[in-house]
Amino acid sequence: MASSTLKDATALDSGPRAALRTLRLLSHIASFPEGISLARLSEHADAPKSSLLALLRALAGGGYVLQGGGKYLLGPEAHRLGLALTPAISLTRIARPFMGDLARQAGETVLIALLDRETHRAIYVEKVESANSIRYTVPLGTSRPLYCSAAGRVLLASLPEEEIEAYLWDTDLVPLTPLTVTQAAALRPLLARIREEGVAVTQGEVSTEVSGFAAPLIDEAGRVVAAVAMAAPVSRSTVATCRLKTQIRNAATLISRALGMPQAAVPVPRKRRRPDLHPKGK
């Protein structure tokens, strides 16, 4: 209902202009922690009170704005959004130089993925593309399933066991290619191996022509906050799997140290027998 109202309120604008107008309005309100009146907001935003009122009502309906005592101030959803954005911005700013180094050394596209807990998907929030003419590219904001993408598996493996089990039982593990692992019984040992080795590798599971390599990014509290990933054409990556695994793991360690990761949290690779990828049953 709120989103429908917001759409109606911004009907006079279109596309990016409507979104920019909304963000600027929230920015104006944020400048007055004690609240701002409609009249004063109209002056600051240089917009008619009538048009602002419709937008404010929509934002209030979504919890982004609160009204009281004739004044408007930011609501809980606006604060939640701010808290969510701040770590992501800080993370990508710290990670980007290391991503650039990795992209040059490996010759492949490097990405940062965050876990969207509402959709249970991995979302790409930063990238440095390969300089190769044949390379993997994806728009920022693109999401991938947790169960079959390298970054997604790293993020899934970082969750508590009960959350992993709930995800495996509740999620429709749809095959995106003939190579996609869709058995929960096969995914469990893969996730355990990721936790032990600190790296995930997929080949042709999201797209038959793309391989993925990913490793966890760990903050000062020892928490996995994101995944750094590399995507490469299968034709190029199959002959360089060991090298790419080492490079993505090393880059993740460098970024994590820049984030304040405790030394004890560094994953130590251990050899392990390869699990059966296709056992029967959930």
N, C-alpha and C positions, 0 to 999 in steps of 0.2 A: 504493500500500500504506500509506504513512504517513498519507495523508488519511483512509483508511478506519479506521485505528487511532485517529486523533484523533477521528473521529466516534463511535466506540465509547466512547472514554474520557470523552466529554462527554455521553453519552446520558442521564444523570440530569438534566442541565440541558436547556434548550431555547432555540433562537433566540438573541437578543441576550444572554441570561444566560450561555450557554455561551461566546460570543465574549468577553464582558467578563471572565469567570473566567480564560480563557487569557491575555488581555492583562495582567491584574493579576498573574498568576503570573510572566510574563516581566518585569514591572516589579519585582517583589520580587527576582528573580534578578539583574536589572541593578544593584540597589543594592549588590551584593556582587561587585565585579570579581574578587576572588580565589576566588570560589566560596562556596556555602552548602550545609550538610548538609540532608538530608531532614527531620531532626528540627527543626532551626531554621527551615527553610522552612515547616513545618507550623505552627509558632508564629506566624510573621509573617503567613501567609496565613489563619490561623485555620481550618484545614481538616484533616481526618484524613489521616494519612500514606498510607493505603491508596488513597484517591481521588486524591491528588496523584501517587502513583507511576504510576498508569495514564496520567495526562496527561503526565507527564514523559517516559515512554517514547515516547509518540506524538510529542512535540516533539523528542526526541532523534532519532527516526527521520527526521524532516523536516529535521534539521540546525539547528534553532532552539535546541537545548540540548545541551551537552556534559557528560559525566560523567567524573570522574577523582578518585582519592584520596578517594572517599566524598563528594565535593561536586559540585554542579551549577553551571554557569556558562553564559553566553550562547554560542551557537554561531555559525558564519559566516552562516547565513541570517538570524538575528536582527540581526546587524550590517549585513548588506546591506539589510534592510528599513529599518533606522534611517537609513542613508545616503540611501536613496531617498525617505523621507518628509521629511527635514529640508529639502532644497531646495524641495520642493513647498509645504511650509507657509510657508517664508520668502517664496517667490515670490508666493503668493496674498495674504499679508499686505501685501506691498508694492503689489501690483497692485490690490487691492480699492478704495481711494479713487479711483483713476483710472477703474476700471470703473464706479463709481457716477456719476462725472461724465459719462462717455460715455453711459451708459444714459439719463440725464436729458436730455442734449443731443440725442441721436439718437432717443430714444423707443423704442429697441429693446432686446431682451435681449442682455446681454454675457456671454461665457463665456471661461474659460481652459482650454486643452486641452494635455495632455502626450502625448508619444509613448510607447506601450507597445511596446517592441522585441520582446517575446515574441510578441505577437499581431499586430503590425504594424497597429495601429489607434490612432486618436486618442481619448483619454479625457478627458471633461469633469471638472475637479476643483474649479472654482469658478464661480459665476454671480451676476449681478445681473439680476433680471427687469425687463422693461419695465413701466411703469405703465399702459400701454394695456390696455383690456379685451380687445382682440384681440391676442394676443401669442404668441410662441413660448416654450415651456417644456419642459424636459427634466430628469430626475433627475440629480443628480451621480453620477458613476460610469458613466454611459452612454458607450458607445464608438461610433465611426463609422469607416467605411473611409477609408483615406488617399487613395484614388484619386478619390473623388467628393465629399468634403466640403471646404469652404473651409479649415477648420483643418487637416484631414488633408493637403491639398495643400501648405500652407505647411510642415508638418513633413516631408513627403516631399521637397519641393524643397530642404530644408536638408541632406539626407543626401549623402554622397559619391556620385559618379556610378555606381561599381560596385554600391553598395547599391540605388540607384534602379533600375538595370537588372535586378538580381536580383529586386527586388520586382515589377517589371512583368512579368517572364517567369514568375515562380512563382505570382503571385496570379491567382485566377479573378476577372476584372473583370466581375462580375455587374451587369446594369442594374437599379437600384432603381426607376427611373422611365423612361418613354420618352425623357427628356432626358439620362440619365446617359451620360457619355462613357466608353466601354469599349474604345477602341482605344489600345494603348500608343503607337502612332505619333502619335496626336492628343494624348496626355497629355504627351509629351516637350516640345513647344513651349510648352504651358501652364505646365509647371514652370519652364522657362527664363524665361518672362515674369514669373512670380512672383518669381524671384530678382532680376530687373532692376527691377521696379516696387515690390517690397516689399509686395504685397497680392494676395490671391486672392479671386475672386468666383465663386460658383456660383448658378445659378437653376434651382430645380426638379429638381436632380439626386439629392438624397437623399429629398426629399418634393416632390411637384409644387406644393405650396402655400408652400414655404419657400425664401427666398434666404439665402445665407451670404456673409459678408465676413470676411476674416481677415488678420492680419499677424503677422510673427515677433516674438518677444520675445528680445532678445539680452543676454547677460550681460557681465561685465567682461572676459572673455577673447575676446569677439567671437563666441561660440557661440550658435546658436539653441537655447534651452532650453524654449520653449513657444510657443504661438500664442494670441493674443487674437482672439476672434471675435464677430461680431454675427449674430444670426439674426432675420429679419424676414419677415412675410407677403409673398409675391410681389406681391400687389395694391398694397402700400404701397411696396415697395422699388424697383420698376421705374421709378418716376418720380423716384426720389431716389438712383439708383446712384452718380453722381459725388460727391454730398455724403457718402454713407455710406462710400465708398472713402476719401475724404479724412479723415473722422473716425476710421475704424479705424486708418489709417496714422499719424495724429497721436497717437492714444492709445498705440499700440504704441511710438512714439518716446519718449513721456513715461515709460512704464513701463520701457522699456529703459534710459533714462538713469538712472532710479532704481535700476536693477540694476547700474549701473556701466559701461554700454556705452561703448566708445571712440567718439569722434566720427566716426572714419573708417569705422565699421561701419554708419552710417545709410544705408539704401537710398535711392538717388536715382532717382526715377521718370523713365523715358524713354519717349517715344512709339515705338510699334512697330506694324507692320502686323499685323492680327489673323490668326492662323494658321487654316488649314483644320481644323475640329474633327472631321472625319470621314474622314480618309484611310484607305485599306485597309491591312490587315496589322498585325502586331505591331511 
